[in-house]
Amino acid sequence: MVAMTLADILEKLDHISDVWRADTSGEQRTDLSELDDLLGQLDEMEPETPAATERIDELRGRIEILMDEIEISLDIEPPPIFTPEDLDTEPP
């Protein structure tokens, strides 16, 4: 995987955001794959400033929301969101 800049990720995200509704279901699945790759790129970044950390978090949130929208459009159930509290249950 070739490293991307935040600007590259934003450009790709904006492009997918603009076109995914007009895509075929196969193209939407490709969009999901590309969005997943963008999340991987963000995970590999090492921000040098608090502003960069904030920008990465913002982009991650936008990508995750878009992925959920596409998955719902494709009738794919978005994965459940687990929190640490879900794992800290005591038996009755």
DOMARDREN-940830 format. One record per residue: residue number from 0; x, y, z of N, C-alpha, C in turn. Coordinates in steps of 0.1 Angstrom, whole numbers, plus 2048, in hexadecimal, padded with zeros to 3 digits. Example, Ala and Ser with C-alpha at 12.3 -4.5 7.8 and 13.67 -1.06 7.14 Angstrom:
2
ATOM|0|884|7C7|84E|87B|7D3|84E|884|7DF|84E
ATOM|1|880|7EA|847|889|7F5|847|881|800|84F
REM end
This chain:
92
ATOM|0|808|7F4|800|800|800|800|809|80C|800
ATOM|1|806|815|7F7|80E|822|7F6|809|82C|800
ATOM|2|812|832|807|80D|83C|811|807|848|80A
ATOM|3|7FC|84C|810|7F5|858|80B|7F6|863|815
ATOM|4|7F4|86F|810|7F4|87B|819|7E5|87D|81D
ATOM|5|7E3|885|827|7D6|889|82C|7CE|88F|820
ATOM|6|7D5|897|818|7CE|89E|80D|7CA|893|802
ATOM|7|7D2|889|800|7CE|87E|7F7|7C2|876|7FC
ATOM|8|7C2|873|809|7B7|86C|80F|7AA|874|80E
ATOM|9|7AB|881|811|79F|88A|810|79A|88B|802
ATOM|10|7A3|88C|7F8|79F|88C|7EA|798|87F|7E6
ATOM|11|79D|874|7EA|797|867|7E7|789|866|7EE
ATOM|12|789|86A|7FB|77C|869|802|772|872|7FC
ATOM|13|775|87E|7F8|76C|888|7F2|767|882|7E5
ATOM|14|770|87C|7DD|76B|876|7D0|761|86A|7D2
ATOM|15|764|861|7DC|75B|856|7DE|74E|85C|7E4
ATOM|16|74E|866|7EC|742|86C|7F2|739|872|7E7
ATOM|17|740|877|7DC|738|87D|7D1|732|873|7C8
ATOM|18|738|867|7C6|733|85E|7BC|72D|851|7C0
ATOM|19|72E|84E|7CD|72A|840|7D1|71B|83D|7CE
ATOM|20|712|847|7D0|704|845|7CE|701|841|7C0
ATOM|21|708|846|7B6|706|843|7A8|70D|836|7A4
ATOM|22|715|830|7AC|71D|824|7A9|714|818|7A9
ATOM|23|718|80E|7A2|711|801|7A2|715|7FA|7B0
ATOM|24|70E|7EF|7B3|711|7E9|7C0|720|7E4|7C0
ATOM|25|724|7DF|7B5|732|7DA|7B4|73C|7E6|7B6
ATOM|26|739|7F1|7B1|742|7FD|7B2|741|802|7C1
ATOM|27|735|801|7C7|734|805|7D5|73C|7FC|7DE
ATOM|28|73D|7EF|7DB|745|7E6|7E2|754|7EA|7E1
ATOM|29|758|7EE|7D5|765|7F3|7D2|768|7FF|7DB
ATOM|30|75E|808|7DB|75F|814|7E3|761|811|7F2
ATOM|31|75A|807|7F7|75C|802|805|76A|7FD|807
ATOM|32|76F|7F6|7FE|77D|7F1|7FF|787|7FC|7FF
ATOM|33|785|806|7F6|78E|812|7F5|78D|81A|802
ATOM|34|781|81B|808|77F|822|815|786|81B|820
ATOM|35|785|80E|820|78D|806|82A|79C|808|829
ATOM|36|7A1|809|81C|7AF|80B|81A|7B3|819|820
ATOM|37|7A9|823|81E|7AC|830|823|7AD|830|832
ATOM|38|7A4|828|839|7A5|827|847|7B3|821|84B
ATOM|39|7B8|817|843|7C5|811|846|7D0|81B|845
ATOM|40|7CF|824|83B|7D9|82F|839|7D9|838|845
ATOM|41|7CD|83C|84A|7CC|844|856|7D2|83D|862
ATOM|42|7D0|830|864|7D5|829|86F|7E4|829|86F
ATOM|43|7EA|829|863|7F9|829|862|7FF|836|864
ATOM|44|7F8|841|864|7FD|84E|865|801|851|873
ATOM|45|80C|858|875|811|85D|882|811|86C|882
ATOM|46|806|871|888|804|880|888|80F|887|890
ATOM|47|813|892|88C|81E|899|893|818|8A5|89B
ATOM|48|80B|8A8|899|806|8B3|8A0|7F8|8AF|8A5
ATOM|49|7F3|8B6|8AF|7E5|8B4|8B3|7DB|8B7|8A8
ATOM|50|7DE|8C1|89F|7D5|8C4|894|7D4|8B8|88A
ATOM|51|7E0|8B2|888|7E0|8A6|87F|7D8|89B|885
ATOM|52|7D9|899|892|7D2|88E|898|7C3|891|897
ATOM|53|7BF|89D|899|7B1|8A1|898|7AC|89F|889
ATOM|54|7B4|8A2|880|7B0|8A1|872|7AF|892|86E
ATOM|55|7B8|88A|873|7B7|87B|870|7AA|875|876
ATOM|56|7A7|879|883|79B|875|889|78F|879|882
ATOM|57|78F|885|87D|783|88B|875|781|882|868
ATOM|58|78C|880|861|78C|878|855|787|86A|857
ATOM|59|78C|864|862|788|856|866|779|856|868
ATOM|60|774|860|86F|765|860|872|75D|861|865
ATOM|61|762|86A|85C|75B|86C|84F|75B|85F|847
ATOM|62|766|858|847|767|84C|83F|75E|841|845
ATOM|63|75E|840|852|755|836|859|747|838|856
ATOM|64|743|845|857|735|849|854|731|845|845
ATOM|65|73A|849|83C|737|846|82E|737|836|82C
ATOM|66|740|82F|832|73F|821|831|732|81B|836
ATOM|67|72D|820|841|720|81C|846|715|81F|83C
ATOM|68|715|82B|836|70B|82F|82D|70B|825|821
ATOM|69|717|822|81C|718|819|810|713|80B|814
ATOM|70|717|806|81F|713|7F9|824|704|7F8|825
ATOM|71|6FE|802|82B|6EF|802|82C|6E9|802|81E
ATOM|72|6EE|80A|815|6E9|80A|807|6EA|7FD|801
ATOM|73|6F4|7F5|804|6F6|7E8|7FE|6EF|7DD|806
ATOM|74|6E8|7E1|811|6E1|7D7|81A|6EB|7CF|821
ATOM|75|6F7|7D4|824|701|7CD|82C|700|7D3|83A
ATOM|76|6FF|7CA|843|6FD|7CF|851|70A|7D5|856
ATOM|77|70B|7E2|85A|717|7E7|85F|71B|7DF|86C
ATOM|78|728|7DD|86E|72D|7D6|87A|728|7DD|887
ATOM|79|725|7D5|891|721|7DB|89D|72D|7E2|8A4
ATOM|80|729|7EC|8AB|733|7F4|8B2|734|7EF|8C0
ATOM|81|73F|7EA|8C4|741|7E6|8D2|749|7F0|8DA
ATOM|82|745|7F2|8E6|74D|7FA|8EF|753|7F2|8FA
ATOM|83|75C|7F7|901|762|7EF|90C|757|7EB|917
ATOM|84|74D|7F3|918|742|7F0|921|73B|7E4|91D
ATOM|85|73A|7E1|910|734|7D5|90C|73B|7C8|911
ATOM|86|748|7C9|913|74F|7BD|917|750|7BC|926
ATOM|87|74C|7C7|92D|74E|7C7|93C|741|7C3|943
ATOM|88|739|7BA|93D|72D|7B6|944|730|7AB|94E
ATOM|89|729|7AB|959|72B|7A1|963|71F|798|962
ATOM|90|721|78B|964|716|782|964|70C|785|970
ATOM|91|6FF|782|96E|6F5|785|978|6F7|77D|984
REM end
